[in-house]
Amino acid sequence: MFEASLTVDRDFALAPLDRRLFGVFVEHLGRCVYSGLYEPGHPTADEQGFRGDVAELTKELGATLVRYPGGNFMSGYNWEDGVGPKDQRPRRLDLAWFSTETNQVGTHEFMHWCRKVGIEPMFGVNLGTRGPDEARHYLEYCNHPGGTALSDLRRAHGAEEPLGIKFWCLGNEMDGPWQICQKTPDEYGRIAKETAKLMRWVDPSIELAACGSSAYDMPSYGAWEDRVLEHCFEQVDYLSLHSYFVKPPADTSTESFFAQIETNARYIEDTVAIADAVATRKRSSKRLMLSFDEWNVWYRARHGEHLKQAGWPEAPRLLEEVYTAEDALLIGGMLTMMMNHADRLKVACMAQLCNVIAPIMTEPGGPAWRQTIFHPFAQAARWAHGDVLRPVVKSPGCANAKHGELPWLCASVVDDASTGQTAVFLLNRHLTEEMDLGITLRGLGAGRELVQAEQLHSADLHAANTIDAPDRVAPQPLAGIAIDGEQLRVKLKPASWNVIVTKAVRA
């Protein structure tokens, strides 16, 4: 056993937590939509064909925002294909995933699903094969009240009132050679600027995210952000980041796997520095915010038949990663890190929601179940409300080639002054030793009572949840928490993710 400490102070708040940090991603890819969210004829399907079991799990997950319809799919998508009578919609070859797209789910169907689960939509526009004109037409169709050809077409399609979609992505991963119509940073920066300009003229209330680099290790990272923002800095509100966590064959240690938490912290901080450098060069007081709108573990189902199947199939089984207890711990640690950057990171989307690198899995005609990574996300989404407090962590750790000494403890604390509840999120990265942790909640009320305490731990880090064993890895009660005024003491199991929620006792 080793000792560690965590201290926070009410007067040292980092920033209010934007609840859109608990977003997800839905793309027309593999079985994410078809036989995932949408399966007419399924025993739980509603009148529109959306699976009720997946809708209930999405609510339980606590997702607040959903990015749609892609992803790489977005760069070849014609929005007009997904509106109007279903029996008149065209079938298309999807060049992003070498599949056949039926367009049976489009704008109105997806908005029905968003309302069903109570989630905010974040739509994207195609800046690959298309451009500013189609983007402003799509926005007019969705958000303009009426009296124009496009807004009246929406009304003719059954939506009398505007859809009210307020958050839009300007393309997707336009730096990537895999992207349909890849662009240089100057090409993309110019088209993003002009698209943003036209869209804001149609609806000044919208928020817009521009494409940052599609990964931190892209050769053009940094230069891409600088050049893109040189063009569109004043027109956009967010810059996107994407990151998928892998276990390289050359280094398969769990300790190095967990170090990707720090790698992504540096990714955020470096991107903030670039955005602020552009602001300085432009003599602007504006501070651009970040949207981490694709993130997850993804390395097993990344090649060969997992990525592409012959014959242009409909809804093939692609990217269906099976997650382990180890993956769930990394997801928990990533959540603590992202919350601790709440001053600039306002939006994040776990990719994706269902079947495709996802927390929810389904079987056609059969059940839906929670993958291991479902649990830390759901816990954080449920309990993290209010202000993120600046954590002071004192913990022994291990040496890492990239980042130096890494503490065994990863932690974040979110305090909700309106309810008096304080949520503490903790990852013990040590694989074999228990942590004796002292927590000081300074200035948050001398009298506290326990509301919730859970741990996610498995003796087998390779354990996974399957259709036959859907609850093999799941949260369990965390016992033995001692509370003495502002002080908490708890022992954390090795390789465990933990959530402790306490409440100030009001006199």
N, C-alpha and C positions, 0 to 999 in steps of 0.2 A: 504494500500500500504506500502511496505517496500523498503529500499534502499540497493543496492548491487553494487559491483565494480569488474571489470575484467581488469587486466593490463598484457600486454605482451611487450617484448622488442626484437628488431631485433637481438641483440647480445646474446640473451639467447635462442638459438634454441635447442630443445631437440634432434631431429634427422630428417633426410629426411623421409617423409612418403612413405613407400613401398605400391604401388598401389594394391598389391595383398591382402591388408587388406580388400578389397571389393570383396572377393570371395564368392562362393555359393557351394552347395553340391547337387549332383544328385545321388540317390541310386535306385537300382531295388527294390522298396518297394511300395506297394500299387499302386497309380495312378501317381506316380512322372514321370515315363517314359511312360508307356502305357496309353494312353488317356490324358496324360499330355503333355510332349514334343512331343510324337510320336503318331500319329493317322492317318494312311492311310485312305483315303476317306473323311477326314474332308475337308470342303470347302476351307480352307486356306493351306492344306497340300502341301508340295513340292514333287518333283519326288521321294524322298527317304521316304516320309511318315511323315515328321516332320511338326508340326503345325506352320504356318507362324505367327499367332497371338501371340503365346507364344514366338516365336523367336523375334518378335518386342518388346514385353514387356520386354524380357530379355535384349535387347539392351538399352531400356529406363531405366531399373533398374541400368545399368552401371556396371554389374558384370565383373570382370577382370580375374577371375580364377574359375575353377570348379573342385571339387573333385568327383571322379568316380571310380568304380561302387558301392561303399559302404564305410563305414557302415558295419553293421553286415552281410549283404549279401556277403561281400568280403571274409569272413572267410570260405565260402563253395563254392566259385565260381571257375570253371575251365575256364580259358580264352579261351581255344581251342573251347569251346562250342559256342562262339560268333564270330567266323570267318568262312569264306567260304560260299558256297551257302546257302541261307536262308532255302530253302526247305529240306536241309540235316541236319539242326541243331537239336540237341536233345532237347526235353522237359524234364525239371528236377524239382524235388521237392526241393523247397527252404526252408531249415530248419530254416533259420533266421526269416522268416515272415510267415511260414506255408502256402505258396502260390505255384502256378505252374509257373515256369519261362519258357517262350517260346524261349528265346534267339534270338528273331527277331531283337533286338537292341544289338549290340556288339561293338567291338573296332572300326571298320571302320565306322559304322553308326554314332557312337558317335563323332568320329573325324570330320565327315562331318558336324554334328551339331555345333561343336566348331568353325569350320571355318566359318560357316554360320553366327554365331552371333559375331564372332571376340573375342573369349575368350580362355585363356590359359588352357590346360588340366593339371590336377593333378591326375594321375592314382595311384591305389593301387594294391598291390600284396597280395595274399592269404597266410598268415602265420598261418592259422588255420589248415585246412585239408592238406595243402601242405607246401612247404618250399623253400629253396634257389635254388634248381635246376629248379623248375617251374618258379620262379621269374626271373632268368637270361635268361631262354628260352623266356619268354614273352618279356623282354626287347630286346633281340636279334631280335625277330620277328618284333618288332615295330621300332627299331632305327638303326639296322645294315644296311649298304648300299646294300649289296648283296653278292652273291658268297658262301653262306652257305645254308643249307637245310631250316632253319627257315626264313631267310631273303628272300630267293627265293620263299618260300611259300607265304609270304606277297605279293610279286610282282605278283605271280600267282593269288592272290585274288584281283588284280586290283590296288594296291598301289606301283607303280614303285619306287617312292622316299620314303625314311624313313619317318615315322610319326613324328619323332622329339619330342617325349614326354620327357620333361626334369625334371619334378617334380614327385616324387613317394613316396607314403606312405608305410611303412613297416608294413602291417597288420592294424588291427582296434581293439581298446578296448580289448586287449588281457588279461587284468586283470579281466574282467567281467565274473561272473558265467553264464550269459546268452549267452556268446560268444561260437560259435562253436569251440571246442578245446581250451578252456581257458588254459592259461599257468601261471606258477609261474614267478616272475620277473627274476630269474636266467635262467629259460628255455627260456623266451622271449628274454632276453638280449643277450644270446648266439646265438639264431637263427637270431636275427636282425643284429648282428655283421657279421655273416657269409654270410647272404643274401646281406648285403650292400657291403661286400668285393667282392663277385662274380659280382654283378651288376656294380660296378665301374670298374671292369676289362673289362666288356663288353663295357661300355660307361662312360669314366671318367668325362664327362661334366654334369652328372645328379646331382640333389639335392635330398636329402633323409630326410624324417621325421620319427622318431621313435615314438611309442605309449607311451605317458604318461598315467597317471591315467584317467579313463573314467569319473571321476567326482571329484571335490574338496573334497566331503564328503565320498569318498570311504574309508573304514577302513585302507586300505593299502597305502593311499596317502602319499607321502613323502618317505616311505621305498621303494615303487615301483620305483619311479624316481631314487633314489640313487642306487639301485641294477642294474636296467636296464642300466643306464649310466656308471656304473662301467665296464660293458662289451663293450658297443658300442659307448662310448663318442666320440672317435676319428673318427669313421666311418660315423657319421650322422651329418646333418646340423641343424636340427630342432627337437624339442620335442613337441608333440601335447598336447593340452588341449581341453576338451569338457565340456560344461555347458549348462543346460537347466533350465530356470527360472520358478519357480512355485509359487503358492499362497497356502501355507499349510493351511489345514482346521483350525488349531489352531490359525492362525494369518492371517486374510484376508485383513488387512489394506493396502491401497495403499502406504502409507509411508514405510511400511516394504517391500512391493513388490519392490519399487524403491531402497531400500537399497541394493538390490542384485548387483547394480552397484559397490558399494564398496566391497562387498564380492568377486566379480570377479576380482577387482583390486588387492585384497590381494592374490587371487589365482595366478595371474600372477607374483606378486612380490615374493611370497613364492617359486614358481617354479623356477624363476630366481636364487634365493638364493641357492636352492638345486643344480642346474646345475653348479653354480659357485663354490660351495663347492667341487663338484666332480673335477672340473678343478683344484682347489687348491691342492687337494689330489694327483692329477696326475702331478702336477707341470707344468700344461699346460697354455699357454697364450690364448688359444682358448676360445671364448665366444659363447656358443650355443644360437641360436635364437629360438623363440617360434612360433608355428603354432596353432592358436585357430580354429581348422578346423571343429568343430561343435559347434554352439551356436544359441539359439533362446528361445523364450517363448514356453513352452510345459507343460500343466498340465490338460487341459480339456479332450482331446482326447487321453488319455494315458492308459486306462484300458478296459477290456472286449472286446466287438466287435470292438472297435477302434483299438485294438492291434492285434487281431487274429480272424479269421473266419473259420468255419468248412468246410471241403470238398476240401481243396487245390484249392481255386479259382484262376483264373487269374486276376491280377490287381484289387484286392478288394479295397473298400474305407477304408483305414487305416490311422490313425493319421491325420485326416483332421481337424485340429484346425481352428476355426473361430476367427480371431483376432479383438480386440477392440481398441478404441482410447487410453485406458490405456496401452495396450501392445505396441502400437506405441511409446508412450512417453518413456517407458523403453528401447526400441530398440535405440531410439535417444540418451538417456543417456549412454547406453553401447558403442555406437559409439564414443562419446566424450572420454570415458574412454580408449577405445582401442587406439584411436589416441594419447592420452597422454602417452601411453607406446610404442611409435614407435621406441624407441631405442632398444628394444628387441623383441617386437611383430611385426613380418614382414608379417605374413600370417593369414587370418581368413576366415572362410567359414560359412555363414549363412545356417542353415539346416532347410529345404531343399529348392529347387527352386520352385517346382510346386506341388500343391495339398497336399503334405505331409508336415505338419508344415511349411508352405510356404508363401512367399509374393505374389505368383501368383496362382489363382484358375482357373479351367476350368470345363466345362460341356461337356461330350462326344457329338460330333456333334454340339455343341453350342458355346457360347461365352467364352472368357477368361477375367478375371478382376483382378484388383489390390486389395489386402488386405491392411488394414491400415498400416501394418509394411513395406509395399513396399516404402512408401513415404520418411521416414527419411533416409533409406538406399540409395535410388536413389539420394536424395539431397546431401548427404555426398560424394557419389561416383562421382557425377558431379563436385562438387566444391572444394574438398580437394586435392590440388596439391601443392607440394613443401615441405617446412620445417615446422614441428610442433614446435610451440613456447611454451615455458614453461609458463603456465597460473598461475597468482596470483589472487586468488579469495577471496574476502571479502564479506561474506554474512551471515546473521542470518540463523539459521537452527532449527533442531529438534533433540531430544535425541533418540538414538537408542541403544538397549541392546547390540548388537554385536560391533558396531563401534563408540560409543560415539556420539558426536555432528556431525550431517551431515548437510552441507550447503544446502540451498534450491536451489542454483545455481550449475549446472554442466556445464562446458564449455571447449571447445577446440578451438584453433586458428591455422590455417594452412596458411602459406604465400608463395606465388609463386614469387620469385624474378625475374623470367624470364618474367612475364607478369605484375608484379606490383599488382596483385590481392591478397587480403587477405580475407579468409573465416572464419567467426566466427559462431560457433555452440553452441546453448544455450538451456538448459532445465531448466524451472522454475518448481521445484517440489512441490511448495506450492499449495495446492488444492483450496484455496479460496481467496488468496491475489495476487494482481498485484505487479510486481517487477519494481521498478524504477532503471534502470541499467545504470551506467556509464562505458564506455569502453575506455581504453587508448591503442593506437597502437603506442608505442614509437619507434621512429627511422624508421618507415615504410613510411615516406613521410608526410610532413606537409599539403599538399593539397590532399584531397581525394574526390572521387565521388562515389555515390551509383550505384552498378551494379545489385544487386538482394536482395530482402528482403521478406521472406516468414515465415508464422507461421502455425503450425499444432495444432489446438485446437478444442475441442468439449465440449459443456456444459454437455454432457452425456458421461462419461468415458466408458460406456458399449456399445456405438455405434459401429457398425461393417459395413463393406462393404459387400454386398451380390449380387447375380446375378440380383436381382430386383432393388437394390440401390447401384450400384458399386462405386459411388463417394460421398457417405454420409460423409465419413471422408477423407478429401484431403487438401493439402496446400492452404492457402489463402494469399493475399498480406499482408505484415506487414508494416503499415503506421506509420508516426510520428517520423521518425529517424532524429535526429539533428546531423549534422556533423560540427565540428569546429576544423579545423586543424587535430591534432592527436586524438581528443576527439570525441566520439560518445555517444549519449544519446538516450535511447529507453525505452519504457514501455512494459513489457512482461505480457501477460495474465496469470492468474493462470493455472496450469497444461497445459503448452504449450511447444512445441518444436519449435525452431526458427533458421533460417539461415539468416545471414547478410553477403553480399559480397560487399566489396568496392575495389576501385582501386586507386593507387597513380596517381595523375595528374602530368605528366612529363612536365617540363618547356620547 
